[in-house]
Amino acid sequence: MTRSIKKGPYVNPKVLKKVDGKKPADTGVIKVWDRACMIHPDMVGFTFGVHNGKEHISVLVSEDMVGHRLGEFSPTKKFWRHGGKMQKELDQKKKEAEIQAAKAAKAA
């Protein structure tokens, strides 16, 4: 859902304060908990550690990201895998292939 044009984009002033007057090369990772903060053109080149609820994920801001929100680049859910019979068969074939490759490397 977009923000009204009358209000303008939401950029947290604390985040802008951390960026103002600094060079991207001099600063390390800037830790941020505000996922709703919109990426401003002044933020290009900086690395932000965006909190996903458990840890900070490093996000290097580029020009293509301007206008998006910081939270879009820090996923909150981790995909494990699909389960079921087919997945077990695929895993078993993968293990067998690794064993055969290890035996071939050991023999050579």
C-alpha positions in Angstrom: 0.0 0.0 0.0 1.5 3.3 -1.0 1.8 6.4 1.1 -0.2 9.5 0.1 1.6 12.0 -2.1 0.5 14.8 0.4 2.6 13.2 3.2 5.6 12.3 1.1 8.0 9.4 1.5 8.7 8.2 5.0 12.4 8.4 5.8 13.4 8.1 9.4 15.4 11.2 10.5 17.7 9.1 12.7 18.8 7.0 9.8 19.5 10.1 7.7 21.4 11.6 10.6 23.7 8.5 10.6 24.4 9.0 6.9 24.7 12.8 6.6 28.2 14.1 6.2 29.9 10.7 6.0 31.5 8.7 3.2 30.4 5.1 2.4 34.0 4.0 2.5 34.7 5.3 6.0 31.6 3.9 7.7 31.1 0.2 8.3 27.7 -1.4 8.6 25.0 0.9 9.9 22.6 -1.1 12.1 18.9 -0.2 11.4 15.8 -1.6 13.0 13.4 0.6 10.9 12.3 -1.7 8.1 9.7 0.8 6.9 12.2 3.5 6.2 12.3 4.4 2.5 15.7 4.5 0.7 16.8 8.0 0.0 19.3 9.0 -2.7 21.7 10.1 0.1 21.9 6.5 1.2 23.4 5.1 -2.0 26.7 3.3 -1.4 26.2 2.7 2.3 25.9 -0.7 3.8 23.0 -1.1 6.2 22.4 -4.0 8.7 18.7 -4.4 8.4 17.1 -6.3 11.3 14.9 -9.2 10.3 13.6 -10.0 13.8 16.6 -12.3 14.7 19.7 -10.8 13.2 21.0 -8.0 11.0 21.3 -8.7 7.3 23.8 -6.6 5.4 22.3 -4.7 2.5 24.5 -2.6 0.1 22.3 0.2 -1.2 22.6 0.9 -5.0 20.9 3.4 -7.2 18.2 0.9 -8.3 17.0 0.6 -4.7 16.0 4.2 -4.3 12.3 4.5 -3.5 12.1 1.0 -2.0 12.0 0.2 1.7 14.8 -1.3 3.6 12.7 -4.2 4.8 12.3 -5.4 1.2 15.9 -6.5 1.1 16.0 -8.3 4.4 13.7 -11.4 4.3 12.1 -12.4 7.7 11.4 -16.0 6.8 13.9 -18.6 5.9 13.0 -21.2 3.3 14.0 -24.6 4.5 12.8 -27.0 1.7 9.8 -28.8 0.4 9.3 -32.2 2.0 7.7 -35.4 0.8 8.7 -38.5 -1.0 10.1 -36.8 -4.1 12.5 -34.7 -2.0 13.8 -37.7 -0.1 14.5 -39.5 -3.4 16.4 -36.4 -4.7 18.4 -36.1 -1.5 19.3 -39.8 -1.7 20.5 -39.5 -5.3 22.5 -36.4 -4.4 24.3 -38.3 -1.5 25.0 -41.2 -3.8 26.5 -38.9 -6.4 28.7 -37.3 -3.7 29.9 -40.7 -2.4 30.8 -41.8 -6.0 32.7 -38.5 -6.6 34.6 -38.9 -3.4 35.5 -42.5 -4.3 36.7 -41.4 -7.8 38.8 -38.6 -6.3 40.3 -41.0 -3.7 41.1 -43.6 -6.4 42.9 -41.1 -8.7 
